Amino acid sequence: MFVVNLMWPRITSWVLLAILSTACLAAAVDAVEPIELRPLTLAEALAAYHKSGEIEAFQCVHVIVGDTNKIGTSPIAVEFDQSIYLRTERGLVNFQRVGSGNSHTSYSNGITQVDVYVLRTSKTAEYGESSNRLMMLSVKTAGRKFSVKTFGAACGI
């Protein structure tokens, strides 16, 4: 019993050290300068998509999730079929789909990568053609990364 009591503080110290090391590593990753995303409208994203000669079937408008966000807040991204549109400091940018899975879609324009992870769905339509989605939108370019939770109402066809 006495040996166990001497070992317990050592084990606790190692566990605490491991947790603190992981937290410091995460803080270093998050310290990368974020990408500035700006609001856009569905109308401008739709006009750009139509200008490329495409007609949308799938559509999902991403609005940032947070306590201060209310219905009608400007979108931060808009997905159509094989594309996603974002407004950055360089203007409205189109990214093409480069891969997808059950709950993840990747887009790229050769310089920047955009990943959309579906975290949860709700209010799925009767035939499964659309649903509300809680998502994680992640943008990576030139060593910078920005991630934000978004909500899309009635994402689908």
Secondary structure, DSSP 8 states (H G I E B T S, - for coil): -HHHHHHHHHHHHHHHHHHHHHHHHHHHHHTS-----B---HHHHHHHHHHTT---S-EEEEEE-STT--TT---SEEEETTEEEEEETTEEEEEEEEEE-SSEEEEE-SSEEEEEEEEEEES--TTSSEEEEEEEEEEEETTEEEEEEEEEEEEE-
